[in-house]
Amino acid sequence: MPRLGQTMLYGFMVLFAAFCANAEPLESGLLRVHYPEGEEALARRSLAILEGALDDFSEVLEPGDEPIQVFICGTHAEFAYYAGDEYAQARVGGIAVSEAGVIVVKAPRLLLQPARYGDILRHELVHVMLARTVDLANVPRWFNEGIAMTLAEEYRWRTVFHVSRLYLQNRTMTYRELQIVMEFAQDHQFGDAYAQSLSMTRFLHSHLGDETFWRFVREQEERPFARLLDDYTGWTPHEFVEAWKRSLWRVALISSIVSGFTAFQLMALLALAAYMRKRRQGQARIRQWELEEQEDEDPAVLTWDDVVEPEPEPWAEPDDDEEWR
């Protein structure tokens, strides 16, 4: 989760510094990990996770020169106080004030899924590094989150199943709808929006290839997403979403087989797969015909038979009986 107001940021940093006054932050390079009393082991574990992530992500995003301040909350009340009402929800495990280089996370014992603690740290670190690489005004909110989830390697198979359900139930969002939901979503809408954001980001990554994708990301320092999308793919945002939707039949097919959807759904998807296969074969056959026609229209190469009239084949010569008649 990125962003908090600057005024609120500096206010809670002062208060949090007072809360953590009894413990010096752990430091390593750009990283500063602040933690409650008695949580040094957790702080060291957090620092190790962040060190590895910072090293990995620096291959594609800028780490910057300013410190990255990480605050670990030991109670729900502390997190709610520093995160504000908007993010004081059970499902939110961390927030980032990206441009200020600040990350606030819940201690693992406070999370609905404690095993995700490392993912949350990496996710929020991506938001900070992305802010140091691009102009965030050029990056749509859904793409910001999609990049964070991609690098943090979150929700791989869960996203596949979630998106396949959206596709089969005709609940995928238009580009405009996704933007609105990411800004103003109610709690029950976030799951759909985040799953679609990650799936769309992965689709674009696959379409462009790894090297080109990260160049596309970094160029948002100077130009907005929509303009770059047109330059790199020729798609408008609406056309991009439609292309992504057309690719989902494969996702839905895999999900159906793995999760055991109803026989009717599976047969429908198999029929669609067969149709797409025959369509590709038909298109390939048409292209082959076009090539053959093009070859026929090209000037012929002279052969010996074209220069010297061939001897008649034995079966073509008139026999004596035919001549007598």
Kinemage of the C-alpha trace (Angstrom):
@kinemage 1
@onewidth
@group {chain A} dominant
@subgroup {mainchain}
@vectorlist {calphas} color= white
{ca met a 1} P 0.000 0.000 0.000
{ca pro a 2} L 1.621 3.268 -1.024
{ca arg a 3} L 1.104 6.849 0.114
{ca leu a 4} L 0.164 8.904 3.140
{ca gly a 5} L -0.094 12.674 3.510
{ca gln a 6} L 3.187 14.480 4.154
{ca thr a 7} L 1.874 16.337 7.235
{ca met a 8} L 0.652 13.095 8.767
{ca leu a 9} L 3.966 11.473 7.885
{ca tyr a 10} L 6.150 13.853 9.843
{ca gly a 11} L 3.732 13.830 12.780
{ca phe a 12} L 3.742 10.079 13.177
{ca met a 13} L 7.518 9.848 12.600
{ca val a 14} L 8.090 12.074 15.634
{ca leu a 15} L 5.669 10.036 17.749
{ca phe a 16} L 7.069 6.764 16.546
{ca ala a 17} L 10.606 7.915 17.305
{ca ala a 18} L 9.480 8.575 20.865
{ca phe a 19} L 7.853 5.126 21.010
{ca cys a 20} L 11.071 3.494 19.835
{ca ala a 21} L 13.361 5.671 21.950
{ca asn a 22} L 14.300 2.692 24.070
{ca ala a 23} L 15.837 0.861 21.107
{ca glu a 24} L 18.370 2.064 18.550
{ca pro a 25} L 17.334 1.204 14.998
{ca leu a 26} L 19.233 -1.515 13.206
{ca glu a 27} L 21.138 -0.075 10.252
{ca ser a 28} L 22.584 -1.509 7.073
{ca gly a 29} L 23.417 0.716 4.130
{ca leu a 30} L 20.287 2.711 3.297
{ca leu a 31} L 18.085 0.674 5.639
{ca arg a 32} L 16.992 1.749 9.117
{ca val a 33} L 14.731 -0.706 10.980
{ca his a 34} L 12.897 0.700 14.041
{ca tyr a 35} L 11.271 -1.839 16.365
{ca pro a 36} L 9.452 -2.071 19.705
{ca glu a 37} L 11.274 -3.080 22.843
{ca gly a 38} L 12.015 -6.766 23.005
{ca glu a 39} L 11.676 -7.321 19.244
{ca glu a 40} L 15.330 -7.259 18.219
{ca ala a 41} L 15.213 -10.774 16.736
{ca leu a 42} L 12.303 -9.727 14.502
{ca ala a 43} L 14.160 -6.553 13.546
{ca arg a 44} L 17.236 -8.541 12.503
{ca arg a 45} L 15.103 -10.925 10.475
{ca ser a 46} L 13.373 -7.949 8.818
{ca leu a 47} L 16.687 -6.310 8.005
{ca ala a 48} L 17.969 -9.499 6.361
{ca ile a 49} L 14.825 -9.750 4.205
{ca leu a 50} L 15.126 -6.121 3.148
{ca glu a 51} L 18.849 -6.369 2.401
{ca gly a 52} L 18.241 -9.268 0.020
{ca ala a 53} L 15.296 -7.539 -1.624
{ca leu a 54} L 17.143 -4.244 -2.028
{ca asp a 55} L 19.994 -6.063 -3.740
{ca asp a 56} L 17.625 -7.959 -6.068
{ca phe a 57} L 15.397 -5.025 -6.960
{ca ser a 58} L 18.346 -2.704 -7.624
{ca glu a 59} L 18.825 -4.570 -10.913
{ca val a 60} L 15.697 -2.866 -12.287
{ca leu a 61} L 14.827 -0.007 -9.883
{ca glu a 62} L 16.864 2.767 -8.283
{ca pro a 63} L 17.645 2.434 -4.561
{ca gly a 64} L 18.398 6.160 -4.253
{ca asp a 65} L 20.724 7.869 -1.805
{ca glu a 66} L 18.428 8.708 1.114
{ca pro a 67} L 17.786 6.300 4.027
{ca ile a 68} L 14.771 3.996 3.946
{ca gln a 69} L 13.052 4.080 7.337
{ca val a 70} L 11.147 0.918 8.334
{ca phe a 71} L 8.860 0.911 11.392
{ca ile a 72} L 7.512 -2.330 12.885
{ca cys a 73} L 4.250 -1.959 14.856
{ca gly a 74} L 3.763 -4.236 17.843
{ca thr a 75} L -0.001 -3.652 18.228
{ca his a 76} L -3.006 -3.046 15.997
{ca ala a 77} L -3.599 0.264 17.748
{ca glu a 78} L -0.144 1.528 16.842
{ca phe a 79} L -0.548 0.578 13.208
{ca ala a 80} L -4.022 2.154 13.064
{ca tyr a 81} L -2.674 5.350 14.588
{ca tyr a 82} L 0.169 5.733 12.092
{ca ala a 83} L -1.632 4.355 9.040
{ca gly a 84} L -4.867 6.278 9.509
{ca asp a 85} L -8.469 5.099 9.247
{ca glu a 86} L -8.232 4.361 5.520
{ca tyr a 87} L -5.682 1.585 6.025
{ca ala a 88} L -6.524 0.485 9.572
{ca gln a 89} L -8.036 -2.762 8.315
{ca ala a 90} L -7.253 -6.356 9.145
{ca arg a 91} L -6.292 -7.193 5.557
{ca val a 92} L -3.686 -4.379 5.357
{ca gly a 93} L -0.320 -5.529 6.661
{ca gly a 94} L 1.834 -2.585 5.627
{ca ile a 95} L 1.937 0.851 4.048
{ca ala a 96} L 4.609 2.937 2.370
{ca val a 97} L 5.037 6.696 2.174
{ca ser a 98} L 6.894 6.133 -1.057
{ca glu a 99} L 8.408 9.518 -1.813
{ca ala a 100} L 9.511 10.009 1.811
{ca gly a 101} L 11.168 6.592 1.949
{ca val a 102} L 9.073 5.345 4.900
{ca ile a 103} L 7.605 1.861 5.420
{ca val a 104} L 5.276 0.887 8.290
{ca val a 105} L 4.378 -2.786 8.829
{ca lys a 106} L 2.583 -4.918 11.378
{ca ala a 107} L 4.583 -7.477 13.302
{ca pro a 108} L 3.946 -11.012 11.942
{ca arg a 109} L 1.798 -12.053 14.926
{ca leu a 110} L -0.720 -9.307 13.972
{ca leu a 111} L -1.138 -10.458 10.384
{ca leu a 112} L -3.980 -12.614 9.109
{ca gln a 113} L -1.286 -14.647 7.337
{ca pro a 114} L 1.976 -14.360 9.332
{ca ala a 115} L 3.875 -16.259 6.619
{ca arg a 116} L 3.349 -13.268 4.321
{ca tyr a 117} L 5.462 -10.932 6.468
{ca gly a 118} L 8.458 -11.134 4.118
{ca asp a 119} L 6.243 -10.530 1.069
{ca ile a 120} L 4.800 -7.414 2.704
{ca leu a 121} L 8.258 -5.987 3.455
{ca arg a 122} L 9.393 -6.596 -0.120
{ca his a 123} L 6.138 -5.194 -1.530
{ca glu a 124} L 6.437 -1.922 0.377
{ca leu a 125} L 10.125 -1.633 -0.485
{ca val a 126} L 9.209 -1.776 -4.184
{ca his a 127} L 6.887 1.213 -3.716
{ca val a 128} L 9.748 3.239 -2.218
{ca met a 129} L 12.220 2.229 -4.930
{ca leu a 130} L 9.691 2.867 -7.701
{ca ala a 131} L 9.210 6.400 -6.359
{ca arg a 132} L 12.992 6.867 -6.639
{ca thr a 133} L 13.008 5.597 -10.224
{ca val a 134} L 10.001 7.256 -11.892
{ca asp a 135} L 7.605 10.165 -11.543
{ca leu a 136} L 4.698 8.525 -9.712
{ca ala a 137} L 2.294 10.949 -11.405
{ca asn a 138} L 3.005 9.030 -14.637
{ca val a 139} L 2.277 5.597 -13.119
{ca pro a 140} L -1.335 4.380 -12.756
{ca arg a 141} L -2.135 3.100 -9.277
{ca trp a 142} L -2.979 -0.382 -10.574
{ca phe a 143} L 0.407 -0.608 -12.351
{ca asn a 144} L 2.239 0.601 -9.255
{ca glu a 145} L 0.635 -2.225 -7.258
{ca gly a 146} L 1.135 -4.728 -10.069
{ca ile a 147} L 4.876 -4.013 -10.183
{ca ala a 148} L 5.129 -4.341 -6.391
{ca met a 149} L 3.323 -7.693 -6.397
{ca thr a 150} L 5.368 -8.943 -9.352
{ca leu a 151} L 8.749 -8.198 -7.774
{ca ala a 152} L 7.626 -9.417 -4.345
{ca glu a 153} L 6.480 -12.649 -6.055
{ca glu a 154} L 3.084 -12.570 -4.364
{ca tyr a 155} L -0.108 -14.530 -5.036
{ca arg a 156} L 1.109 -16.495 -8.053
{ca trp a 157} L -1.387 -19.377 -8.165
{ca arg a 158} L -3.980 -17.553 -6.066
{ca thr a 159} L -4.077 -14.835 -8.725
{ca val a 160} L -4.487 -17.388 -11.519
{ca phe a 161} L -7.523 -18.918 -9.820
{ca his a 162} L -8.981 -15.540 -8.840
{ca val a 163} L -8.657 -14.068 -12.334
{ca ser a 164} L -10.063 -17.214 -13.958
{ca arg a 165} L -13.183 -16.847 -11.802
{ca leu a 166} L -13.513 -13.195 -12.792
{ca tyr a 167} L -13.214 -14.200 -16.439
{ca leu a 168} L -15.685 -17.097 -16.286
{ca gln a 169} L -18.195 -14.950 -14.364
{ca asn a 170} L -17.704 -11.979 -16.725
{ca arg a 171} L -16.552 -9.761 -13.828
{ca thr a 172} L -13.297 -8.403 -15.248
{ca met a 173} L -13.120 -4.604 -15.084
{ca thr a 174} L -12.634 -2.098 -17.865
{ca tyr a 175} L -9.571 0.112 -17.631
{ca arg a 176} L -11.643 2.996 -16.276
{ca glu a 177} L -13.397 0.785 -13.735
{ca leu a 178} L -10.074 -0.576 -12.504
{ca gln a 179} L -8.701 2.927 -11.995
{ca ile a 180} L -11.757 3.968 -10.005
{ca val a 181} L -11.764 0.833 -7.849
{ca met a 182} L -8.057 1.207 -7.043
{ca glu a 183} L -8.677 4.740 -5.791
{ca phe a 184} L -12.041 4.390 -4.063
{ca ala a 185} L -12.676 0.661 -3.573
{ca gln a 186} L -14.648 -0.783 -0.708
{ca asp a 187} L -13.052 -3.628 1.214
{ca his a 188} L -14.718 -6.411 -0.798
{ca gln a 189} L -13.517 -4.937 -4.120
{ca phe a 190} L -9.813 -4.839 -3.355
{ca gly a 191} L -9.261 -8.546 -3.980
{ca asp a 192} L -10.618 -8.354 -7.525
{ca ala a 193} L -8.754 -5.129 -8.309
{ca tyr a 194} L -5.398 -6.373 -7.015
{ca ala a 195} L -5.729 -9.740 -8.782
{ca gln a 196} L -6.540 -8.029 -12.083
{ca ser a 197} L -3.703 -5.523 -11.593
{ca leu a 198} L -1.156 -8.291 -11.075
{ca ser a 199} L -2.486 -10.338 -13.999
{ca met a 200} L -2.417 -7.327 -16.347
{ca thr a 201} L 1.116 -6.434 -15.244
{ca arg a 202} L 2.311 -9.962 -15.905
{ca phe a 203} L 0.591 -9.975 -19.294
{ca leu a 204} L 2.378 -6.747 -20.276
{ca his a 205} L 5.673 -8.151 -18.986
{ca ser a 206} L 5.198 -11.291 -21.077
{ca his a 207} L 4.196 -9.269 -24.150
{ca leu a 208} L 7.196 -6.917 -23.981
{ca gly a 209} L 9.832 -9.278 -22.618
{ca asp a 210} L 11.827 -8.688 -19.442
{ca glu a 211} L 14.387 -6.167 -20.675
{ca thr a 212} L 11.887 -4.077 -22.637
{ca phe a 213} L 9.341 -4.184 -19.808
{ca trp a 214} L 11.734 -2.633 -17.292
{ca arg a 215} L 12.836 -0.037 -19.820
{ca phe a 216} L 9.135 0.761 -20.266
{ca val a 217} L 8.812 1.162 -16.480
{ca arg a 218} L 11.878 3.399 -16.122
{ca glu a 219} L 10.796 5.676 -18.962
{ca gln a 220} L 7.839 6.711 -16.826
{ca glu a 221} L 10.275 9.100 -15.189
{ca glu a 222} L 9.622 11.334 -18.214
{ca arg a 223} L 6.419 10.175 -19.907
{ca pro a 224} L 3.027 8.863 -18.753
{ca phe a 225} L 1.995 5.233 -18.945
{ca ala a 226} L -0.651 5.673 -21.672
{ca arg a 227} L 1.723 7.422 -24.061
{ca leu a 228} L 4.446 4.836 -23.547
{ca leu a 229} L 1.908 2.028 -23.997
{ca asp a 230} L 1.051 3.428 -27.422
{ca asp a 231} L 4.732 3.796 -28.365
{ca tyr a 232} L 5.688 0.289 -27.241
{ca thr a 233} L 2.597 -1.699 -28.265
{ca gly a 234} L 0.343 0.489 -30.409
{ca trp a 235} L -2.474 -0.110 -27.896
{ca thr a 236} L -4.626 2.396 -26.092
{ca pro a 237} L -5.287 1.472 -22.433
{ca his a 238} L -8.725 0.154 -23.488
{ca glu a 239} L -7.183 -1.988 -26.258
{ca phe a 240} L -4.560 -3.246 -23.820
{ca val a 241} L -7.268 -4.496 -21.425
{ca glu a 242} L -9.125 -6.147 -24.305
{ca ala a 243} L -5.931 -7.925 -25.413
{ca trp a 244} L -5.389 -9.066 -21.821
{ca lys a 245} L -8.950 -10.404 -21.663
{ca arg a 246} L -8.471 -12.346 -24.903
{ca ser a 247} L -5.484 -14.082 -23.326
{ca leu a 248} L -7.450 -15.266 -20.298
{ca trp a 249} L -8.986 -18.348 -21.878
{ca arg a 250} L -5.646 -20.129 -21.297
{ca val a 251} L -5.619 -19.009 -17.667
{ca ala a 252} L -9.192 -20.201 -17.188
{ca leu a 253} L -8.420 -23.550 -18.840
{ca ile a 254} L -5.431 -24.239 -16.584
{ca ser a 255} L -7.381 -23.141 -13.524
{ca ser a 256} L -10.301 -25.380 -14.468
{ca ile a 257} L -8.122 -28.440 -14.844
{ca val a 258} L -6.203 -27.852 -11.615
{ca ser a 259} L -9.129 -26.836 -9.411
{ca gly a 260} L -11.715 -29.238 -10.834
{ca phe a 261} L -14.443 -26.915 -12.100
{ca thr a 262} L -17.692 -28.459 -13.304
{ca ala a 263} L -17.637 -30.724 -16.317
{ca phe a 264} L -19.757 -28.235 -18.262
{ca gln a 265} L -17.254 -25.421 -17.674
{ca leu a 266} L -14.347 -27.652 -18.561
{ca met a 267} L -15.987 -28.861 -21.787
{ca ala a 268} L -16.807 -25.268 -22.735
{ca leu a 269} L -13.194 -24.257 -22.225
{ca leu a 270} L -11.917 -27.265 -24.169
{ca ala a 271} L -14.269 -26.367 -27.006
{ca leu a 272} L -12.928 -22.824 -26.952
{ca ala a 273} L -9.347 -24.121 -26.978
{ca ala a 274} L -10.154 -26.384 -29.957
{ca tyr a 275} L -11.746 -23.457 -31.781
{ca met a 276} L -8.695 -21.249 -31.179
{ca arg a 277} L -6.386 -24.040 -32.378
{ca lys a 278} L -8.386 -24.567 -35.582
{ca arg a 279} L -8.519 -20.820 -36.125
{ca arg a 280} L -4.724 -20.576 -35.892
{ca gln a 281} L -4.363 -23.541 -38.263
{ca gly a 282} L -6.735 -21.874 -40.715
{ca gln a 283} L -4.819 -18.630 -40.568
{ca ala a 284} L -1.550 -20.492 -41.136
{ca arg a 285} L -3.075 -22.285 -44.170
{ca ile a 286} L -4.250 -18.977 -45.637
{ca arg a 287} L -0.769 -17.486 -45.192
{ca gln a 288} L 0.719 -20.523 -46.972
{ca trp a 289} L -1.699 -20.098 -49.889
{ca glu a 290} L -0.768 -16.433 -50.149
{ca leu a 291} L 2.926 -17.346 -50.298
{ca glu a 292} L 2.283 -19.950 -53.000
{ca glu a 293} L 0.268 -17.448 -55.058
{ca gln a 294} L 3.083 -14.938 -54.697
{ca glu a 295} L 5.569 -17.521 -55.938
{ca asp a 296} L 3.338 -18.277 -58.968
{ca glu a 297} L 3.309 -14.605 -59.874
{ca asp a 298} L 7.106 -14.335 -59.776
{ca pro a 299} L 9.017 -14.642 -63.118
{ca ala a 300} L 9.619 -18.316 -63.807
{ca val a 301} L 13.144 -19.688 -63.927
{ca leu a 302} L 13.904 -21.257 -67.341
{ca thr a 303} L 14.651 -24.959 -67.324
{ca trp a 304} L 16.092 -27.229 -70.061
{ca asp a 305} L 12.584 -28.322 -70.981
{ca asp a 306} L 11.637 -24.703 -71.661
{ca val a 307} L 14.508 -24.336 -74.192
{ca val a 308} L 14.489 -27.734 -75.951
{ca glu a 309} L 11.208 -29.280 -76.994
{ca pro a 310} L 11.109 -32.661 -75.314
{ca glu a 311} L 10.844 -35.932 -77.204
{ca pro a 312} L 7.289 -37.291 -77.147
{ca glu a 313} L 6.685 -39.982 -74.612
{ca pro a 314} L 6.249 -43.446 -76.134
{ca trp a 315} L 2.590 -43.608 -75.134
{ca ala a 316} L 1.985 -40.300 -76.987
{ca glu a 317} L 3.172 -41.477 -80.447
{ca pro a 318} L 0.493 -42.678 -82.958
{ca asp a 319} L 0.692 -46.397 -83.639
{ca asp a 320} L 0.398 -48.004 -87.066
{ca asp a 321} L -3.122 -49.215 -86.501
{ca glu a 322} L -4.307 -45.731 -85.661
{ca glu a 323} L -2.615 -44.351 -88.789
{ca trp a 324} L -4.341 -47.026 -90.999
{ca arg a 325} L -7.734 -46.088 -89.722
